[in-house]
Amino acid sequence: MRYSEFWTRMDEVLGVAYAETWAKDQVIGLLGSRTVMEALDAGVPPKEVWRAVCHQLGLPPQAR
């Protein structure tokens, strides 16, 4: 998954206005108790971050 695809999915799920804020503020245990932005900045692959986001939000398996 490319970063652009990751952010497109985030915008679709959370809305363009909220996705970036959520990514900066929401701490996710599956990402080592980091935010989405911290995980991406640390080099965690976007696909792995997306799976953690899906789990955190309770999205259905087909969204992953």
TAUR-V646346 format. One line per field, one symbol per residue. psi: psi as a letter, one per 20 degrees, with the letter a starting at -180 (. if undefined). Layout:
psi->???
This chain:
psi->pqhhgghggghhgiqghhgggghhhoppgikklrrggggghijpqhggggghggghikqqhii.
